[in-house]
Amino acid sequence: MPAESEKIFTQMLEDADIPVTEQAMKDRWNALNKEQGGLIQNDSKWSPFWRLITSIITTPCSDLVKLLIKHALPNIFLKYATSTWLDLYAWGVDVERKKSVTAQGVLLVTRTVSTGELLFPAGTIIETAPINGYVYRVTTTADTIIPDGELTGKIPVLAEKEGNAYNLGPGYYSVLPTPIAGVASVKNEADWLSVAGADQEQDEPLRLRCRNQFSAVGQYHHDAAYRADITGFAGIRPDYLFFEHGAPRGPGSANCYVMIESGIPSQSFVDQINSHVRDTGNHGHGDDMLCFPMPTQDIALGVTVHPQPHLTDEKEEALRGGVENMIRCAFRENETYTVTKVFPQSRFSFSKLSDELHGKFTDLKSVEFDMQDITSATTLPKLSALTVTLGAE
């Protein structure tokens, strides 16, 4: 708990005339002893009996005060509640923590020749090259036949585990550990996800949804009500929705631009949201509310990586690849690194990104970007091209 909030709850107890320090507690015991006629006269610090009595009383009382300040009091307020306490608070406003979801989608398969049929069997594993030391895998969920005359086909896949870390950007899923005869390549395209993976909802987005409930009391005709409905879908946080007013399609109309942790949701996912809002009665009378994937702002970025002196070729290439993947993480193409990410209606700082790269890679001497900070409107910056090259030592 932040020190500032700890001061708040400490002051709260002091205002209620509850001693919060050991010295204040001992002073209170001495006062009580005196009020009772001074039954214990030997109150010097060398008195074993009085020291025993005060310790027996003071230690559990001190622990109780710490419990109140650090746990009980913070967890009765939405701003500070966490974990199970926050779940109970959410229940009180008719909100439930969202469960984790496994990513699903389709990958593009390219054959060596287009003649004859090609069977791509269910249970086939497709994986990524290592990203920060971890390999992500998806598995085909059904036998897929690419018909005669077709050079490419699409295969349905399911992520190995739940979570948004598997919502990788285009081209990451491209490794066939067990080659299949006749298959030239396999990869995920930009819109490969049909169901975005999601982690179990964390405390902060759940807290935002609980807070939004107080604004959504009427449930109709305002942003908070639509925000409450839309954030019921996995992977969408209240601060990932951006509303456009001003009757873009005439009186009573409004738009909502949607993003997810991994960037831009697929159109099929947004269609599910629109169906929920528009077709099942979750809108105000006369309202015309339509959701769209967040528009993108294409960024072509060139980066030069200068390694520390005397590294081997292998370490230099590992450094270059690590920097590239961390930059892609900042642009929401993977979830493997802790890094500041691009966001709509904000400024993305390359100096901040440089600091974070230096903090992650000790072999990095310097990094240069070929552009200044990115300032975005209601758009999400998206890499249209990324070139990461090694510079001189």
C-alpha positions, 0 to 999 in steps of 0.5 A: 500500500502506498505510504500516502494512503497509509498516512490516511488510515493512520490519521483515521485511527488517531482521529478516533482516539486510538493509539497507533504507536507503541509509545502511545499505547504504553502511555494509555496503559499508564493512564488507565493504571493511574485511573484505577488507583495506581495498583501497579506502583513500580512503573520504571523501565527496569520493572520486569512485571510491568514490562511483561504486562505492557508487552503482553498487551502492546504487542497484540494491540500493535499487530491489530492496529497494523492489520487495520491500517494495512489491510482492513481499512484500505479494503473497505474502500474501492480505491484501495481494495484488492484481490478477494476484497475487491471481488466482494465489492464488485459483487455489491455493484453487480459486477464480476471479475472476468475469467481468462480466455484462450486465444482462437483464430486462423493461420494462413498456409501456403503450399509448394504447389497447387495441384492435388489436395493437401491435408493439414491434420488436427493437433498440429503444433505451430510455434514462434521463435523464442521471444525473451526466452519463451516459445508460444504455441498454437494447435490446429483444432480440426483437419483442414483440406486445401483443395486442388488448385488452391495455393493457400488455405486457412487453418483453425488454431487454439492457443496452448494456454489462456491469456493475452500473451498469445495474441501475437502480431502478424508473422510470429506464429511461423515455425512448424516443429514437425514439417508437413510435406507440401507446406511451404510456410505457415503464418498468422496474418494481421487479423488472424484472431477470431477470439482474443485471448485474455488474462483473468481480469486484474484489480485495476480494470475491475476497479474501473468497471466498479467505479463506472457502475456508479455512473451507469445507474440509469443504464441508458442514454449515456457513455457509462451505461454503454461502457458497462455493457461493452466491458463485459466482454473479455479483454476490454477495459473501461479505458480502452473505449473511446466515444465519438459524439456529435451525431456522426450518423444523424440525431441519436447516433454515436460511435465507440472505438474499441481496442484490446490489450493486444491492439486492434480487435478483429472485426468479428469480435467487434461484430459480437459487441455490436450484436450485443448492444444493438440486437439484444436491446442493450441500448436506449430508445432511439439510440444508434450506437455503433462500435468500430475497431480503433483506427490505426496510425501507421508507423514506419520505424527505423532503429539502430542498435549499438552494442557494447564493445567486444561482443560475439556475433551471436550476442550481437544478434541476440541483442538486436532480436531482443530489442526488436521484440521489445519494441514490438511489445511497446506497439502491442504485437506481443506481451513478453516485456514490461514496457510503456505501450502506445495508446490513443490520445497520448504521446509515445516517448522514444526517450522513455522507450530508450531508458526501458531498453537500457534497463532490460539489455545490459549489452546495449550501449546506445539505441537510435530512433529515426523519428521523434515522439508519436502524438496520436489522436483517436488512433492507435499507432501501429507498426507498418514497418520496423527495421532494427539494424546493428550499428558500430560499437 
